[in-house]
Amino acid sequence: MGGVKSQGSLVFGLDIGTRSIVGTVGYKADDGFHVLAQEIKEHESRAMLDGQIHDIGMVGGTILSVKKRLEERLGKELGEVCIAAAGRVLRTVTVNVSKEFEQETEVTDEDIYNLTTEGIEQAYDDFQSKNDTDMKFYCVGYTPMRYYLNGYQIGNLEGHKAKKISEDLIATFLPDDVVDGLYKAVEHAGLHVSNLTLEPIAAIQVAIPEKFRLLNLALVDVGAGTSDISITRDGAIVAYGMIPVAGDSLTDVIVQKCLVDFDMAEHIKRSLRDGKDEIEFTDIMGLTQKVSSSEISKALEPYIDDMTTKVADEIKKLNGDKAVSAVFVVGGGGMVPGYTQMLSSKLGILKERVAIRGEDVMKDIIFEDESAHRDSLMVTPIGICLSFYAQSNNFIFVTFNGTRLKLYDNGHLTVSDAALQVSYPNEDLFPKRGKAITFTIGGKSRIVRGTEGESSVITINGDVADLYSQIRSGDVIEVTASTPGQDAVFTLGELNELKTPIRVNVNSQIFEMPRKAVVNGSLEDTFYKVKEGDEISVNNYYTVEQIAEFLDAPIDGGILVNSTPAVASTKVYEDFTLEYDIAGAGSGSRSFSSEDKKIPEPGSFDSLPDDDGTAAEMKQKMSESSENNDSKDDPSEEDDKSKGIPIPLSITANGKPLTLTGKDSYVFVDVFDRLNFDLNKSNGRKIITILNGKNAMYLEPLKNGDVIEIRWEDI
């Protein structure tokens, strides 16, 4: 099960106390926890106060010294360590979490672990939502209080069949500065934290076995700087608390009374436990002095009174404003004579029910290290080791683009969690689109998006990963920001509204004419690039005059639209019928060939449809249709034309003489068969056609001596 370590694993526990550091190495087996080695070293200066590290380098140096001594004794290197935090500025959250199965299911240890993990996440979210300070807090420990099987309380869920399982869980939180100082001091000694817990959670692992937790008990761990408190009731740990007063406050009193340094005051305080009537010491002047134990005890009495009053008040507060049935005391600070008696008095319970717990609670601890301590000082250090087996590590450290991060470990952290922690820009994680174009067509808004750029490139320890890849402690995450795509480019010719031509019946022939787009009040061609905010409308009609111009068949008279008399400005819509006399036709309507059904816009070859073949083929179609037109050539040529005899035609095109041959009459478009002019190089430009200094239409007749100019429009 995740979070529970296999038996036989070697565990290194470190109790980083205000006065001293205790290192313990051992392993868990079926017969209990085996202590292989233990080392204790006091701080050489006041590097810690009230459970808070003040000098990381000094504390790290002491940890390194303890680590090296243990390594020498064990003959192996130590890399990972379990630690505990004092309950300074402690906050707690209690939650209930449930899991329902689709059908009755046998509960496994994995189900229980997942339920607990979900409870920790819920507690963390609840705390964060109520955290109204600028301080960042971290969960440093948790304890399942009660389990429920289908709504009924049960001691152990594993193996039972259930439709629903639930759990009451208490989680504890401390400010970042407390936690961060511990981690940095440990790293200073070349160690990696494998598990972090709270000191009262660690102490209760040893001091109050589960079989005693049905009773309403309090555990008080009196260290040097803090007094950590936990409460049990109904088989569970129900509350944690702390007061920042402990053994060092008594040592400070002795410093002042006996005029000694702190270390000597500690010696005097510890001598009180031996029961000697008189204590000998050396003061700061180097003089040997003697003081009676009763005199020291009398000087300490008001301070012990104040300390036990605060502890008793905190116990009552955590226990619903009432005293507990009994109190177990661990830690060196609680061993001062008079402490337990005064605490019982403040709580109003029998003095026999407040007792120091030491070797009597270590019956399941096998001391293979004969020199190891077995008193109340060792309860918390051994409990730190046991906590390794009870819960998973609450934090992991990773490196994100060179920045070292500490993350609360919910069991399924991903790259996205790390990115969120460093406030990495969200837009740099996902592909960026180029700028979009927003315009209106027919009064309705439309948007054309830019293209997507390249996604961000993510690696974990050099291997390709993604935002959802899981991360683990020590991972090195590198993220290269995503790149923007191309801005949107859109031409009128891409509008679906322009792709369907308008079909009109002209003089009994069906013609397809391209629809026209008006942009911001101006007629634009299909190559116009749409801009942000453009207002576009599509004309769904042609006027009679526009149709005549489009077909290169000027109006002579007799206009009928849908068999109704009309004028040149009359609008002709889809499937309308138009009849009119063609200029120069004499009488009757012009008869267009079937090849006239699709004719390019006058003056613009760039509107030729792609699916009608090459431009040359289109010119041929228009040329053939011109054979049905009435000629305006010189009278001298009439006879030859009537006989269908080919007549050469001499003209000047783009400044060079040109002779057209092979036909009995010629129109403007025939010039393209002989002129070296590439129609495929428009690049969005219109073609300009000039005949004798005037704009020419493609089907305009030619005669000898005509001067022609053909070129692309200047942009």
N, C-alpha and C positions, 0 to 999 in steps of 0.2 A: 504494500500500500504506500502511495506517495506520502512522504513526510515521516514515515516510520523506518528507521534504519535497521538493517539486519543485525542479528546478534553476532557478537564477535568483532564488530567494527571497533577500532581503536579510537577513543574520543579524548580530546584535549579540552578541558574546561578551565576558564580563567575568571576568577573573581577579582575584578578591578575595584578594590575598595578605597575609601578615603584615606585610610591609614596604611594599608598594605595590599599586596597583590599575592593571591594564592593560585598556583597552577596545579591541576590535578589531571593525571592521565590514567585511563582505565578502559574497561570494556564490559559489556553486558552479556551475561550467560544465563543459563536456566536456573542456576542456584543463586543469582544475584549479581550485583555490580562489583567488579574486581578493581581495586585501586592498585595500579602498578607502581606509580611514583607520585610524589607530592613535593612541591617546593613553595616556600613562603619568603617574600622579601618586602621589607617596609620601604616606603618612599623616603628618599634622602632629604626631601624638603616638603613644604606644604604645597605639593603640586596639584592636590585635589582638595576641594572644600565642599562639604555638604553633598557629596556624590557627584559633583561636577568637576570635570578635568579643566584645570587652569593652565597647565603647562604640558602641552601634548608631547613635546620632545622629551621632557623628564620622565613622564609616565611611560612613553614608548621605550625609553632606555631601560626602565625597571622591568617591563614586560620582556624585553629582549634578554635580560639577564636570567629571568626565571625560565624562559624558553631554552636557553643554552644549557642550563643546569639539568633540566629534564632530558634534553637530547643526549647529554653525556651519560646519564644514568640508564637511558633506554637503549642507547646505541643506534638511534635512528632519528632522522630529521622530522620535525613537526611543521606542517604547512597550514593546516586548517584548525580553527579554534572556535569554541562556543563561549559566548560571553553573556552577561546579564547587566541590565541597566537599573539603577536605583530609581525609585518612584518619585523623582523630583518633578513637580508640576504635572502630576499624574492625572489623566482623564480616563474615564471608563465608559463603555457603551454596552448595554445589554440588548440582545436581539433574539427573536424567535424566527427560525427558518424551517421551511417544510419542503418535502419532495413527494409528489404523487406518481405512482406507477400506473401504466395503462391497465395492468391486471395484477392480481396478487403475485408478488415476487419475493423470492428469498433474498434477504438483505445481506450484502457482502461488505467486507471491510472497505472496499473501494467506494461503495455507496455512502458509507459513513464519512469517509474522508471528503468526498465531493460535497456532502451536506455541510460539513464543517467549513470547507473552503468558501462555499457560497455564503455562509454566515459571517465569515471574516470580511468578505467583500461588502456585504450589506452593512455591517457595523462601520466599516471604513467610509462608505458613502454617507451613512447617517451622521457620522461625526463631522465629516467635511462640510455637510450642509448646515451644521450648527456652529462651525468654527468661525467666530466673529473677530478673531485676532489676526494680526499680521504674521503670526508665527506659523510655520509649517510643522504639522505633527505627523508622527509615524506610529503605526501599530507595532508595539514591541512585545506583545504577548497576548495569548487568548486561552480560554479554558472552557470546554463544553461543561455546562452546568447540569442539564437534565436532557434525557432522550425520551421521545414519545413514539409509541407504536400504535397506529390507528387511533391516536388521540389519548392513549393511556400511557402514563409514565412507566418507564422500564429502565433497568440498570444497564443492559447491553443489547443493542439492536441486532448485532451480527447473528445470522443463522435463522432468525425469525422470518416468517412470511408476513408481508405487509402490503397494503394498498397505499398507505401513506406513512411516512416517517417524518419526525420533527425533532428540533433541537433548540434548547435555550443555550445561548453562548454569551460569555462576557469577554470583551476585548479591551485592551489597555493601550493608551496612546501617550507618547511623550514628545516634547518639542524636538525639532531637528538638531538644535545645537547640542543637546545632551547626547543624542544618538551619533551625530557626526563626529563629536570629539572622541567617543569610544572607538569608532571605526578607524579614524586617522591614527590614534595611538597604537592600535593593533597592527595597522599596515606599516607604521614606522618600524615595527619589530619584524617585518617581513612575513606577517601572517595574514591569512584570508579568513574572514568570518564565515563560518558554515552555519551558525545558528545564533539568534539573538532572542533572549527572553527577558522577563522582568524578575528582579531579585526575589520578591515575595512568591512568585510562581515557582521559582527554582527551589526556594527554601521549603515550600509546602510539599514538594515531591518527596522529601525525606522526613520532615517533622510531623506531618499529619497524614498517615496512610489512609487510603480510601475507606477502610472499615470504620475509621473514626469520624468521617465527614458527615455522617448522619446527625452528629451532635452539633450544637451551636457553639463553635469554638473560634478563638482568635489566635493567629500566629503573629508574633511581633519579632521582627528581625532588627535588633538594635546594633547598627554598625557604628562607624566612627562619625559619619556625617548625617546620616538619615536613619529614621526608624520606619521600616516598611511593614505594613499591616495587611493581613488577608483574613477573611471571615468564611467559615464553612457552616452549612446548614442543609438539612434534608439530603445529604449525600453529595453535595456540590459545593464548589467555591463560589460564593455569591457576591463578594465585593473585595476590592483592593483599595488601599489608601497609603498615605505617607505623611510624616511630619519631618521638617528639616532640622531636627534636634536629636543628637545622639551622644556617643561617647566622647567625642572631641570637645564638646561644651564643658564636660566635667574636667577633662585634662587642662583646659584653659584656666579653670578655677585654681587648680593646683599650681600652674605656672606662676600665677600672681601671688598665691599665698606663700609658696616656698622659695620664690625667686630663683627658679630653675628654667632651663630651656625645655622645649616641648618634649624631647625624647626622655629627659629625666623625669618629667611629670608623668609620662606614660609608665615609666618604671615604678613610680610611687603608686599610681592608680592600680596597676596590676598586682602590686605587693599586698594590696588590701584583701585580695582573694585568698591569700595564703593563711590568713588568720593570725599574723604576727602582731604582737602588741606594739612593737616599735619598728620604725622603718628608717634605715640609714641612707643618706643621699649626699651628693655634692652640689652646692649651689653655683651660681654663675661667677662667684668670686673665687671659686676653687676651694672653698671651705667645706669640710665635712660636717654635716648636720644630722640630727636625729629628730624625728617627730613621731608622736604616738598615732596609731591607726585611728583611735577614737577622735582625735583632733581633726584629722583629715576627713573622716566620715561626717563630723559635725559641720565642717566647712562645705561639704558637698550636699548636705541634706536639703537646703532650700532649692538647689538646682535639680536634684533628683525629683523633688516634689513638683517642680514646674514641668519637668519632662514627662513624668508619669501622668500628670493632670492632662497634658495635651494628648498623650497616647490614649488615655481612657476616654476622653471626649471624642476622639476620632473613631475609636472602636464603637462607641454608642451610636455615633452618627451613621456609620456604615451598617450597623445592625438594627436600624429602625428605631433609634433613640432609646435603646435599652442595652443592658449589659449582657455579655455572653455567659455561657455556663462555665467556661474555663479558658485559660490563656497559656499557650506555650511560648516561651521566650528563647530565641537563639541569637547568636552574635556576641561579640566580646563586650559591647557596651552594656548589655543586660546582666553581665556577671558581677557588676559592682554591688557590694553588700548593701542591702536595703531596697534595691530596685523592685524586686518581685513583691515584697511585703507592701511597699507603698502603692504599687499598681493595683493590688487586690483591694486595698483600702479605697482607692479612688473609684473602682468599679463596684464596690459594695458586695464582693463575693469573698468566700473563705480564702485565707492566704494559701492553703494547701492546693487551691485550684489555679494558682499562678505559679508555674514551674519552669525552670530552665531545662531545655531538651538538648541532649548531647549524645553520648555513646549509647544511651538506652534506646534511641530510635534508629540506630545503625545496625540492626541485627541482620539485615539483608545485604550489608556492605562487607565484602571480603577484602581485608587490608593485606595485600601481598607485600606492600611497603611497610615494614615494621616501624619505621620512624614516623609514619604519618600520624597526624593529630586525630583524636577521636572525640573531641569536645564540641560544644555548640558553635565554635568558630568554623567548623568544617561542614556544617549542615548546608549552607548556601553553596560553597564550592562544589560539593558532590551533587547537589540538586541541579546545578548548571549542567553537569555532564548528563544527568538523567533526562533533562529537558530535551536534549538532542534526540532522544528516542521518542519523545512524546509529541513533538510538533516540528513542522518544517521551518526552514529559514524564512524570515519575513522580508528580507531585502536582498536585492542583487545589485551588483555594480557592473555597468557596461560603459563603453566609450562610444560616443556618438559624434562623428566628425571632429574628433580630437577633444571633445568635452566629456569629462567623466561624470556619470550620472548614478544616482542611487534611486532605485525603484522599489516600491512596495510590491512584493512578489505574491500575486494571486494565483500562481500556478500555470497561467497561460498568457504570459506577457508576449507582446509582439513588437515588431519594429515601429508600428504606429504609436504604441504607448510611449516609446522612447522619444519619438518625434514630438509628441504632445508635451512631454516633460520639458523639452528645451524650446518649446514654442516655435518649432520649425514651420515656416510658412506653408500653409496647406496648398497654395497654388503652385509651390515648387515640387510637390510630391506627385501631382497628377498632370497629364498632358495638357498643355495650354493651347487654346484655339487662337488663331489670328482674329483680328477685329472683324466683327460682323457688319453687314450692311442692312439697314432697316429702311424700307421704302413702302409706299402705298401704291396699289394698283386697283383701279376702280373703287377707290375710297377705303379699301381693306388693307390692313397692315400686313407686310410680309417681311421675312428676315432670311438672309442668305448668310450662313455661318462661314467663318474662316476655316482653314484646314487645321487638323490636330498636329501638334508638335510631337517631339519624342518624349516618352515617359521618363521619369526619374530613374536613375540607375542605382540600385541598392545592392550592397554586398555585406555579408557577415563573415568576418575572418577571411576575407578575400573571395568567398564563394558567392555566386549570384543568388539573390534573395528577392523578396517582395515585401510589401507593407504588412502582410499577414504572416510572415515567417516568425516562428517563435524564437525568443532570445533567452540566453542563459547567462549566468554570472560570468564575467570576464570577456564576454563577446565584444569584438571591435566592429562597430557599424559605420559604414561609409555611405553617404547619400549624395549623389550628384544631381543637382536640380534639373527638373524637366525643362524643355525648351519650347518656345512659342512656335506655332504654326504660321502659315502664310495668311495675310489678310484676305478677306473675301474679294473675289473679282467676278463680276457678273455683267453680261452684255444683254441688250434688249433681245437679241436673237435667241437667247436661251429661254425666254418666256414661253411657256406652253401656249399662252393666249395668242402668240404670233405664229405658231407653227401650223395652224389650220387656216388655209386660204379662204377667201370669200368667193363663192361660186355664183356667177351671174350669167343669165341667158341673154346674149347680145345678137340680135339679128339671126335667131334660130341656132346659134352656136353657144356651147357652154365654155366659159372662161373662168380660170382660177386666178385670183389676184391676191397678192400678199396683204395681210392686215398691217395697218400703220400704227405706230405708238407715238403718243404726244407726251413729252416730258416737261413738266413745269411750264406748259403752254406752248412749247415749241416742238415741231415735228422732227424726230430724230431717226437715223438709220439703224439697222440691226447691229452695227458695230459699236454703238454708243455704250460706254461703260457706266453702269448705274452707280449713283453716288448716294451717300447717306442722306436720308430725308427727301429723296426725289418723290414727286407725285406723278404717277404714270397713269395714263388712260389709253385704251385701245379702241380705235375707230372700227366699228363693225359695219361700215357702209362706205361707198364711193359716190361722189356726185357724177352726174352724167358727163360733165366736162372732164373730170379726172379719168373716167373710163375711156373717153375718146382719146385723151392724151396718152393713157397707158397703152392703148391698142394702136397708137399712131394712125388713127383713122379720124380726121377732123370732121366736125359736125357741119352738115349743110342745111339740114332742116328736118321737119316732121318728126319730132321727138315724142315717143310713146313709152311710158313706164307702166308696166302691168296694164297695157292697152288704154292708158289714160294719158291725155296730152300733158306734156311736161316741158320744163325749161332746162337750161344747162346746169343750174344749181340744184336741181331736184336730187334728193338722196336715193340711192339704189342699194337695197340691203340684200342679204343672203337669199338666193333663189328667186330674186326679182327678174322680170323680163324687160329688156330694154330694146327698143327698135328706133332707128333713126337713119336718115339719109347720109351717106358718106360724101364728103366734099369732093367734087369732081367726078362723081359717079353718074351724073346725068339724071337718071331716073332709077327708081327701085333701090332696094337695100343691097349693101355690099355682101358678098358671099365669102366668108372666111373658111380656109381649109382646116381640117382637123388638127393640123400641126400648130395652129394658133392658140390652142387651148391653154398653153402655159407660156406666157411671154414675159421677159424680164422688164423691170421697171425702166421707163425711158431715162436715158442718161446715166444708167448705173448697171454695169455688168456684175458688180459684186453681189447683187441680189439673186444671181442665178442659183437655182436649187441644185444641191449636190447629186441628187439621184437622177438627174436628167442627162448625164454624160458630161463630156467636156464642153468648154466654152465654144470651141470650134464647131461642135455638133449643133449647139444651140444657134450659133450664127447661121449655120446652114439651113436650119428650120425656118429662121426668120427670113432668110434670103429667098427660100422657096416660096414662102407665103407672099413675098413681095411681088412674085410673078403675076399674082392676081390683081395687083394694083394698076390703075390707069397711068400711063406714062406721060411725063411732061418734057420729054427730050425734044431736040430740034426737029422741025418738020422734015428736014432732009433725010432723017433716019427712019421715018415712019414706014416706008415701004419695006426696008430690010427687017424691021421689027415685026411687021405683020406677017412676013414670010418665015420668021423664026430663024434668020441667018445670024450667026454670031458676029458681033461688031466690037472691035477693040475700042477702049475708052482711055484717053490720056488725061491724067490729073497730076497734081502735086500734093504729096502727103508728107507732113512733118519736114518740109523743106526739100524733099527729093522727088524727082519725076517718077511716076509710076503708071504702068499700063495694065488695065484690067482686060482680060480676054475670056472667051468661052461662052458668053451669054449675049442675048440680043438686047438686054437692058440691065442696069446696075442700080443698086441702092447703097446707102452709106455703109452698111454692115459688111458689104463685099470687100471693102478695103482691108479688113483684118486677114483675109486669105493671102494677101500679098505683102502686107506691112509686117516688119519684124518688131512685134509688140507683145510682150509676155503678159497675158491676162491673169496669171496666177500670183502676181506680185503686188496685189492691191494694198496689203497691210492695213486694211480698214479704210482705205481712201476710195473716193468716188473717181470714176473715169470722166474726163472732160472731152466732149466731142464738138468740134468747131467746123462749120462749112461756110467758106467765103466770109469769115469774120463773124458769123452768127452761130448760136447754139444749134446743133443738129440733132434730129431724131434718127434712130437706127434705120428706119425704112424710108428715109427721105431719098428721092431719086437723085442720081448723079448725071452730070453731062460733061462733055469735053471741056478741059480748062479749069475745072473746079479746083479750089485750094482747100486742103483738108489739114486739120491739126487734131491729133489725138494724144492725150497725156493724162497723168494721174493728178488729182487735185492736190494742191499744196496745203499742208497742215501746219 
